[in-house]
Amino acid sequence: MLAAIENILGKAVGLHGASIGPASIMRAVRRRMEECQTMDDDAYLGLLRSSSQELQALIDEVTVPETWFFRDLEPFRLLAEHVAGQSSRAGQESMFRVLSVPCSSGEEPYSIAITLTDMGLSKDRFRIDAVDISTRILARARYAVYGRNSFRGDEGDARDRYFSQTGKGYELHHAIRDSVDFHHGNILDDGFLPGSGIYNVVFCRNLLIYFDRPTQMKAIAKLYRLLVPEGMLFVGHAEGGCVDHRLFDVIKRTGTFAYRKKPVSPADGESKPVAHLPVPAPSASNTISKKFDAKAWRPGPSPIPARIDNKPVVFSVSDAWEALIKEAQQLADQGEIGVARVICEDYLTYNSCSAPVHYLLGLVYEAEGKIERSREMLQKAVYLDPGHYQALIHLALYAEQKGNMGAAAAYRDRARRVMERNGMGVARGRS
């Protein structure tokens, strides 16, 4: 039954079953079967295939959102800077349009609306389209009354300024609610928001990780067409490896995963590109330690081809993470310490048992001057992989710097045994 359910959800919304796990899918299915008063698998599958209402109900059950106001503050700060740059140009009086997909229960599009309002844009100067595939979630978004759990980010005093506390919760003011249009839709549908080059900014965070690779590519191509030339795309921390760099340039900004649509020539039929968004140059202190060895950390398998033996290859969430961690190592080697740190820290919330990522994060912390945090990460790397030679050598150096020569000798002895065991020869002198 599980395979049939995954196939139905995959065709309907592009959901890759492994991204949320078979247990979660089956729990949702059992809840719907109880609601439909049937425990017969074949009967429920028949209902699911014949009833668009039941399919929508199952989609609502499976898509459990996790969001809050101003989740990950940096994208909203970058949005504000972009608006300021656009407004400073003469003649920029056109409508500023933003797309939020998936919009979940409304916290993200409403956060965007608050950001634009705080930047001085009147409600007739901007418009936000918010799209989600769950009708139940959209109803909550339109209701716009929130509990305390929706205010756990860096919203500052926004709750005091834009919400009224009632017996039901915190009710959003109508001035903000009226600037967002909610739509039920599926980004994979051919008729999804038809048109080309209509949005200045798109927020599409934490959607791509639920798709297989071919579906990710289809969604990215759709987002590309929906953006104005050099428009901005925000994706989630786990999704940087999903973005096609032939279509988008990365915006190097710590704490965000933002991309700019690459400009096209007038022959391609689009309008003249707008000016580049200014991006702050990295500070002089953001330089990786000379001890960082690009060859010391191996990010896993090489990129997976689209097809093997003429069969499509499923691009799972773990594959997306591996691609992103490889990008983090490259960013760290280029001096983009802050971005690399965010990727590694987020990865460890997904998989806390990765010795290579603990090691990489240890080097990043070292470059930031956070020596104790670095040492902690290196110790975890060795705990997870007792044969991690580079981590052992780093720990030996830290012990020597503290004057703990006994611990340093012990670490070096372990490293020597690793080298001998791996047929690498015996280390000579100090590393």
Buried (B, 14 or more C-beta within 10 A) or exposed (E): EEEEBBEBBBEBBBBBBBBBEEEBBEEBBEBBBEEBEBEEBEEBBEBBEEEEEBBBBBBBBBBEBEBBBBBBBBBBBBBBBBBEBBBEEEEEEEEBBBBBBBBBBBBBBBBBBBBBBBBEBEEEBBBBBBBBBBEBBBEBBEBBBBEEEBBEBEBEEBBEEBBEEEEEBBBBBEEBBEBBEBBEBBBBEEEBBEEEBBBBBBBBBBBBBBBBBBBBBBBBEBBBBBBBBBBBBBBBBBBBBBBBEEBBBBBBBBBBBBBBBBBBEEEEEBEEBBEEBEBEEBEEEBEBBEBBEEEBBEBEEEEBEEEEEEEEBEBBBEBBBBBBBBBBBEBBBBBBBBBBBBBBEBBBEBEEEBBBBBBBBBBBBBBBEBBEBBBBBBBBBBEBBEBBBBBBBBBBBBBBEEEBEEBBEBBBEBBBBBBEEEEEEEBEEEB
